[in-house]
Amino acid sequence: MLDMTFIAFDQGPDGWRSLDSSLACSDYADDVLADYRSRHGPSLTAANASLLMWHEAQVLATRGDSTRSLALMRESAFPGEPEWQRLYREGTIGFLENDLAKLKSARDRLANLPRDPGLTAPGGKAIPWPPNLDVLDGLIACFGRPYSVAYACRPPMIG
């Protein structure tokens, strides 16, 4: 797994996500993400290294380790990152810090960003705009609950 390309490792069905969803291996997904970053660090773009760090932080938050998760989330910032990504991070940090005002502020600023015409998924497929607004809406709707629950608390599930 550590020898996979970045895309296969981060987005493919046999990459780190296969560990995260496995009951036998879910405790190791954060370690594998850290090991991949360590092994491939010099060849990763700042955006790719940030994404791996973000995913590692999410795994930790899901397990309830907010201290380590928050440190990684803050460290995942990089020069030139998209504004939508910064606001998503800021909102998530607000959730983990139990700061509803910070979470709502980041969510509202994200909702009002103008569309980035250059943002597409692999294959040129359009990405819903703004990215991750549904996640922040879910964190607001399920504020005070564990991250593992609130992350999955997207608007279609609310009711």
C-alpha positions in Angstrom: 0.0 0.0 0.0 2.8 2.4 0.8 4.2 1.9 -2.8 0.9 3.0 -4.4 0.6 6.2 -6.4 -0.8 9.1 -4.5 -4.2 8.9 -6.2 -4.5 5.2 -5.7 -3.4 5.5 -2.1 -5.7 8.4 -1.2 -8.7 7.8 -3.4 -8.6 4.2 -4.6 -10.6 1.3 -3.1 -7.4 -0.5 -2.0 -5.8 2.6 -0.5 -5.9 3.8 3.1 -9.7 4.0 3.1 -9.9 0.2 2.9 -8.1 0.2 6.3 -10.4 2.9 7.8 -13.5 0.9 7.0 -12.1 -2.4 8.1 -12.9 -3.4 11.7 -9.7 -5.3 11.9 -7.5 -2.4 10.7 -9.3 0.8 11.5 -6.9 1.6 14.3 -4.0 1.7 11.8 -5.3 4.0 9.2 -3.7 7.1 10.8 -0.4 5.3 11.1 -0.5 4.3 7.4 -1.3 7.8 6.3 1.6 9.2 8.4 3.9 6.5 7.0 2.9 7.3 3.4 3.6 11.0 4.0 7.0 10.2 5.6 8.0 7.9 2.7 6.8 10.1 -0.1 7.2 13.5 1.5 9.7 14.9 -1.0 7.7 13.9 -4.0 4.3 15.1 -2.7 2.9 18.5 -3.6 2.0 20.8 -0.8 -1.7 20.1 -1.6 -1.3 16.4 -1.6 0.7 16.3 1.7 -2.0 18.6 3.2 -4.7 16.2 2.1 -3.0 13.2 3.6 -2.5 15.1 6.8 -6.1 16.2 6.8 -7.3 12.6 6.4 -5.1 11.5 9.2 -6.6 14.2 11.4 -10.1 13.1 10.5 -9.3 9.5 11.4 -8.0 10.7 14.8 -11.1 12.9 15.3 -13.3 9.9 14.5 -11.6 7.9 17.2 -12.0 10.8 19.7 -8.4 12.0 19.7 -9.2 15.7 19.3 -5.8 16.9 20.6 -3.8 15.2 18.0 -6.4 15.8 15.3 -6.5 19.6 16.0 -2.7 19.8 15.8 -2.7 18.0 12.4 -5.6 20.1 11.1 -3.7 23.3 11.9 -0.5 21.9 10.4 -2.3 20.9 7.2 -2.5 24.6 6.1 -0.2 25.5 3.2 0.6 28.7 1.2 -1.8 29.2 -1.6 -4.4 26.8 -0.5 -7.9 27.4 -1.8 -10.1 29.6 0.4 -12.9 27.0 0.5 -10.4 24.5 1.9 -9.2 27.0 4.6 -12.8 27.7 5.6 -13.7 24.0 5.8 -10.7 23.4 8.0 -11.6 26.4 10.2 -15.2 25.2 10.6 -14.1 21.7 11.5 -11.6 23.1 14.0 -14.4 25.1 15.5 -16.5 22.0 15.9 -13.6 20.1 17.6 -13.0 23.1 19.9 -16.7 23.1 20.8 -17.0 26.7 19.4 -20.3 26.9 17.6 -19.8 30.6 16.6 -16.5 29.8 14.9 -18.1 26.8 13.1 -21.1 28.8 11.9 -19.0 31.8 10.8 -16.7 29.5 8.7 -19.8 27.8 7.2 -21.4 31.1 6.3 -18.2 32.5 4.7 -17.8 29.2 2.8 -21.4 29.3 1.5 -20.8 32.8 0.1 -17.6 32.1 -1.8 -17.8 32.6 -5.5 -17.5 29.4 -7.5 -14.0 28.3 -8.5 -14.4 27.4 -12.2 -11.1 25.5 -12.2 -12.2 23.1 -9.5 -13.1 19.7 -11.0 -13.0 16.1 -9.9 -10.8 13.5 -11.7 -12.1 13.1 -15.2 -13.3 16.8 -15.4 -16.5 16.0 -13.5 -18.0 19.1 -11.8 -17.8 19.3 -8.0 -20.8 20.6 -6.0 -20.1 24.1 -4.9 -18.9 25.0 -2.4 -17.1 21.8 -1.4 -17.8 20.4 2.0 -20.6 22.8 2.9 -22.8 19.8 3.6 -20.2 18.5 6.1 -20.2 21.8 8.0 -24.0 21.9 7.9 -24.0 18.4 9.4 -21.4 19.4 12.1 -23.8 22.3 13.0 -26.9 20.1 13.0 -25.2 17.6 15.3 -23.1 20.0 17.3 -22.1 18.6 20.7 -22.1 15.0 19.4 -18.9 13.1 18.7 -17.2 13.9 15.4 -17.7 10.3 14.3 -21.5 10.9 14.4 -21.6 14.6 13.4 -19.4 14.0 10.3 -22.1 11.7 8.9 -24.9 14.0 9.9 -25.4 15.5 6.5 -28.5 17.5 5.7 -30.3 14.7 3.8 -30.0 12.6 7.0 -31.4 15.3 9.3 -35.0 15.2 10.2 
